Amino acid sequence: MGLLYQFLGTLVISTMGINMGVIFAWPAFTITLFQTPNTTLDRPMTDTEISLFGSLSSIGALISTPSAGYMLELLGRRNCSVMNSLGLVLVWVLLVSTRNVVAVLVSVFLSGIASSVFLVGSVYISEICQESIRGGMTACNMISYGLGMLLSYLLGGFLSYDVMLYVGMSMSIAGTCCLFILKETPMHLLNKGKEKEAAQSLAFYRMWKLNSKELQDEISNMKRALNPDLGDETPEEEKLQGDIKPAAPEKLSLWKFIKKSKSTQRAFLVNMVVMTAAIFQGLVVVQIYAEPIFTEAVPTASPTLCSVMLAVTTVLAGMIAAYATDSLGRRPLMIYASLGSGISCVVLGTLMQFHWGPNWLTATFIYTFAVMYTCGAGTVPFVLMAETFLPEVKSFFSMVLVEYVWLCNFVILFIFNPLLKTLGWGPVFYVFAVICFLSSSFCVFFLPETKGLTVEEIQSRFTSKRKAPQLY
């Protein structure tokens, strides 16, 4: 029973990811409509406007993400969630109320502005869930986005343009209303000096009594995490050994904290490399260019049906990953899933370059690649981002990493077409395979296991020289 409210809180916050997935996938089945003389808009879109229609959301995300970390600390996790969700409502309201091309482009841009739901949701979930379920619950934030995309594909295929807009708006309004029932995270309240409210929030999510020993112990642990005693060599390690000074250490500025905490620096570098792997292993390209890939790989099948099946496969794999992050661990999942992704890409490359196998085999390996990627690079980096940083710097580094993800998305999508024209489909997958193998190798030597550990214990694993941990 103690996990019930943590699970429900995760479901509620994940409605933002679902609504984000719906609006981000919405252009996929309207681009063709908007170019035709029978468009529902006041005029057909030009080629330049179509390009903007597909990319303005990424530009909006790049602009808004830097402020998200600051807003998380200023407004709190819950209020930030409500603000972002209201932004999605505004997008749908604009789409419902106008048929003007420029207004539609502005709406797409605003959807990118509201895309910090990924950052906000991950931080919120990681701060309300206990260590035993934190990985799986944080992964739900990414699963919800996949569910939203799948739902958008299905609704867009069966509903008229106007009905789809009203359904999207209704979903966003319902999700925003649900957010008001959540409580602010205990860690944020404690960081703001509201110890009584923090205890009440913690008691709510853990289903503990306010005067229970478990609650008092957890509050004490949170206080230690908020006021780390940073030494010159291995500060978090000393803290874990119980060498905590009676007097509260001086509150350091963000930059001084980062400069003094070697474990924070190492955690950030590891997160950057793993997040790079999350983008450049290539599934984002397969998802965006799903129809032309399936047209090339499986010409006898419907590319639309194959694309929907890819979305279904990704969602199901995300559910498996959510369970596996807490049962198998983050590190082995990233190592072996990246290895599996690399092997899948090698086979896919040879199939598409030399056509040595039947069409169904090519499709099978596309889906296998999607499963492997989702279980590893598609999930683990976002779990690590939410759990490896001390509260002092979590919002800042989460913001930097999410901004970096959007930048990498832009880069890989920008260079893909020239790369494809130069190399062809087969060699492109060889490039993805190399990145997958490099990712797996890096994790063997530099990624510590974080399953079931407190943030203090995780930080200690980024300090001092240590032997490579076991793979299981």
N, C-alpha and C positions, 0 to 999 in steps of 0.2 A: 504493500500500500504506500510505502514511503516514496516510491518512484512515480506514483500516479500523476501528481500535479506537475512534476518535471516533464513527463511525457506529454501531458495536455498543453503545457506552456510551449513546448517545442512544436506541437501541431498548430497552435494558434499563430506563433511567429512565422511558421512556414507558409502560411497563407500568402505572405508577401512574395515569397519565391514563386508560388503557383501563379499569382497575378502578373509577376514580372515575366515569367515564361510565356504566358498568353499574349501579352502585348509585344514581346520581342519577336515571337513567331508570326504575329499577325501580318506583317508585310509579305511573308512568303507566298500567301495565296491571294494577294491583292495587287501585286506588281503588274501582272499581265492585264488585269481588269483596268487599272489606272492608265494604261497606255493605249487602250482601244477607244474608238469613237463612241462606243456605248458605255463609257466610264460613268460611274456614279458621282464623280466630281464635276465641277463647273466646266472643266476642259480636260483633255488628255494631258498627262505629264510628258515633258520632254525627256530626252535621254539623260541630260544633266540632272534633272529633278529626280529621275528614277535612281540615279547613282546616289544622290543625297538621301533619298528615301531609305536606301539600304544602309547608309553609313552614319547618318546624323545621331543615331542613338549612341554609337561608340564615342562620338565627339562629345556628346552631352555627359557621358560617363567619365571621360577624361577630365572634364571641367569640374564636375561635382565631387568626385572622390576625394581630392585633397582637403576639402572642407568637412568631409564626413567624420574624420577622426576628431576634429575640434568640436563638432556638434555633438558627438557622442559624450564628450566630457561636459559640455556646457548644458545640454538639455537632458542628458541621461539616455539610457538604452531604450526604455519604453517610449518616451516622448519622441525620440528620433525615429522609432519604428512607425509611430502614428503619422508623423510629418511626411515620411517617405510614402506611406500608403495613401495619404491624401493627395500626394503628387500624382500617383497612378490614377486616382479618381478624376483629377483634373484633366488628365490626358484623354480619358474616355468621354468626359463631358464635352471637350472641344471637338472630338471626332463626331459625336452624336449631333452637335448643334451646328455644324458647318459642312459645306461641300467644297470650300475654297482650297485650292492646291497648296497655297502658302500656309494656310492654317493647319493643314494635314502635316506638312513638313515640320512646322513648329511643334506639333503634338509628338511627333517621333523624336525630336530633339529633347523635349521635356521628359519623355520616357527614359532617356539616357540619364538625365539629371536625377531621376528617382531611382536609378539602378544601384545606389549604395545600399539597397536592401540586403544584398549579399554580405556586405561588411557588417551591417547592423545586426542582422539575424545571427551570424556566426558568433559575434561577441556576446550577444544576449544569451544564446543557448549554452555557450561554454561557461557562463557565470551562474547559471541557475542549476546546472546538472552536476551531480557528483561524479567522481572519477570513473566509477565502474561503468557508466553509460554515456559518458561525455563524448566519446568518439562517434558512436553510432548516432546519437542525437544531433551532433554537429553535421554529420553527413546528410541528415534529413534535409538540411537547408539546400543542398545541391540536388537532392532527389526531387524536392518540391519544384525546382526550376524545370527539371526534365518532365515532370508531370504536367506543368503548365504548358510547355511546348507541345506535348502530345495532345493535350486537351484542345489547344488552339488549332492544331492540324485537323483534328476530328470535327470540331465545331465549324471551322472554316469550310470544310468539305461538304457539310450537310445543311448549314444555315445560310439564309440570305445575308447580304452585306449589312443591312440595317439591324436585323435581329442579332447578328453577331456583336455589333457595337453595344446594344442594350444588355446582352448577356455579359460581356466584358465589364461594363460599367457596374452592373448589379453585383458581380463577383468582387470587384474592388471595394464597393461600399460595404458589403457584408464582411470582408476581411478587415477593413478599418474598424468597424464596430466591434469585432471580436477582440481587437488589440486593447481596447479600453478595459477589459477584464483582467489584464495582466498586471502584475506588480513589478516595480522597478527592481533591478538585480541587487542582491545584498552587497556585492562588492562595490558597486557604484555608490550606493547609499553610505557605506562605511567610509569610502574615500572622500565623501562630502561632509563627514563628521556627524552623520545621522545614525548613530549606533542603535538607537531604539527602533527606528524604522527598518534598519538592516536586519536586526534580530527578528522582527515581525515577518519580513519577506523571507528570510531563511527558514523560519518555522513553518511558513506557508508551503514552500516548495519541498521541504524535507518531511513535512507532516510531523514535526516535533513540537513538544510543549515549550513555551517561552522560558520556563525555568529549568529545562532539562540540561544535564551535563553535556550531552552531545552538541547541543546548540552553543553552549558557552565555549567548548573546545574548538568548534569550527570558527566561531567569531575570533578567537585568539589566533588561529592559524591565518585567517584573513588579515588580521592586523599585522602579523609578521610579514606577510607577502606585500602589504602596502608600505611597510617601513623596513625594507631590507637593509642589513648592515653591510655595506659594500666595502670590502677590504681591497688590498692591492692585487692579491693573487687569486684566491678561490673563495670569494665572499659567500656565495650561496652554499658551498660545501661546509664552511665554518658554521653557517647558520643551521644547517641540518644536524650538525654535531652538537647543537645545543649551546654554542658559545655566543649567546645573545646578550648584549650589554643591557643593564637595567635601564639606562637612560635612552630615550627615543633618539635615534640618529637624526642628524640634521637633514631637513627636506631639501633634496637636490633639485636643480632645474633639470628639464628634460635632457638637454645636451650634456650637462655634467654627469647625469645618471648614465647615459649611454657610453660616455667616454670612460667612466670608471668601471662599469660592469662588463668584464670580458665575456662572460657567459651570454649576455644579451647581444653583444656584437657577433659572437659565433652562431648563436641561434638565428640571427637575422640573415647571415650569409648562407647558412644551410637552407633556410626557407626560400631565399632568392633562387638558389640553384634548383631546388625541388619544384618551385613554382614555374621556373623556366621550362622544366621538363613537362609540366602539366599542359603547357600551351604547344610547345614545339614537337611533342610526340605526334601531333597531327590530327586528332579526332575532330577538332573544330573545323578543319578544312573539309573532312569527310561529311560533316553535318551540313555545312553551308552549301557544298557542291554535291549533295547526295544524289540528286536526279541525274546530272551528267555522268557521275561516276557509275551509277547503276545502268545508265543507257550504254555506256562503254563496256561495262563488265558483264551485264546480263541483258543483252538486247532483246531477248524473247519475253521478258517479264515487264510488267508495268512499273516504271520508275517511281511513280507516286506511291503505289502500294509498297514497294521495297523501302522507300523513304520512311513511310509510316511504321513499317516493321522495324526499321533501325531505331526510331524513337522509342518504340515499345521495348526493344532489347536493351537500350540504354537505361530506361527507367527500372526494368527488372534487375539489371546488373547493379544499379545504384542501391537497390534494396539489399542485395547480397553484400555489397561493400559496407553498408551501414552496420550489418551484423558482424562482418568479418573484422572490421577495425577494432572492435572490442574483444572478439574471441581469438583472433589470430595475432593481432597487433599491427601497428602502423608500419613498422620497418619491414617485416617479411612480406607484407602485402605489397608495398611499393617495390621491393626488390624483385619478387617473382612475377608480379603482374606486368612490370615494365619489361622483364625478360620475355614473357609471353607475348606482349605487344610487339616487341622487336621481331620475334619469330614469325608472327602473323604478317607483319609488314614485308618481311623477306619473301614469304610464300606468295603474298598478294602481288608483290612486284614482279616476280617471275611469271605468275599466271597472266598478268595484264600485259607483260612485255612479249612473252613467247607463246601465250595461248595454249599451254600444254594440257590443260584440264577442262572439264565441262563447266558450263556456266554456273551450275548450282554450287560447284566447289568454290568458285570465286566469291559468290554471294556468302557462302558459309564463312569464309575467312574474313570478309568484311565485317560480318556480325561478331566473329570471334575477336577481331581487333577491338571492336566497340566494347565488348564485355571486359576484355583484359584492361583496356585503358580506363574504363569507368571504375573498375575495382582497385586500380592503382593510382595513376597520375590524375585521374578525374575526381578522386575523392580525398586521398590521403593529404595532399598539400593544403587543402582547405581546413582539414582537421588540425593539422600541425600549426597553421597560422592562428587558430583560435586558442591553442592551449600551451604554446611554448614560451610566451612572453609574460613577464611580471606585469601586474596591474598598472604600474607606473608608466609603462610604455606600450601597453597592448593596443590602445586606440591608435596611437601614432604609427606603429609598425604595421598594424592591420590595414590602415589607410594606404601606406606606402606600397604594400604588397598587392592590394586590390587595384591601385592605380597602375602598377607594373603589369598586372594581368591584362588590363584593357590596352595598354601600350603594346604588349606582345601580341594580343589578338589583332590589333591594327597592322602590325608588321607582317605577321604570317599571312594574313589575307591580302595584304598589299603586294607581297612578293610572290604569291602563289601562282598567279596567271603567267607572269614572265618565266618563272621556273618551270611550269608545266609545258609551255611552248618550247622551251629550250631542251628539256630533258625527256618529256613524255611521262605517262602515268607510272610505268614500271620504276624508273630511276627515282621518281619523287618518293615512292614508298621505301626505296632503299635509304634515302636520306632520313626519313622518319625512323627507320629501323636502327640506324647508327645512333640517333639521339636516344632511342629507347634503351639500347645497350649501355650507352654512357651513363644514363640515368640510374640504371640498375647497379652499375659498378660504383658510382658515387655513393649511393645509399649503403652499400656494403661496408664502406670504410668510414663514412662521416655522419650517417644518420643514426642517432640513438633511438632506442625504443622509448615511447612515452605512455604506453598503455597503462591505465590505472594509477598513474602517478600524479601527485600534486604539482603545482607550478614550481614550487621550490625544489622538489626532487628532480623535475625535468631540467631546471636550470643547472643543477649540480652536474648533470650529465654532459653539459657543454663546457665544463671547466676542467682544467688540468689534462695531462696526457693520460690516455686510457687505451686499453686493448679494444679491438673491434668486438662489439657484443655478439652474442649468439644470434643465429637467424631465427630462432623459435624459442 
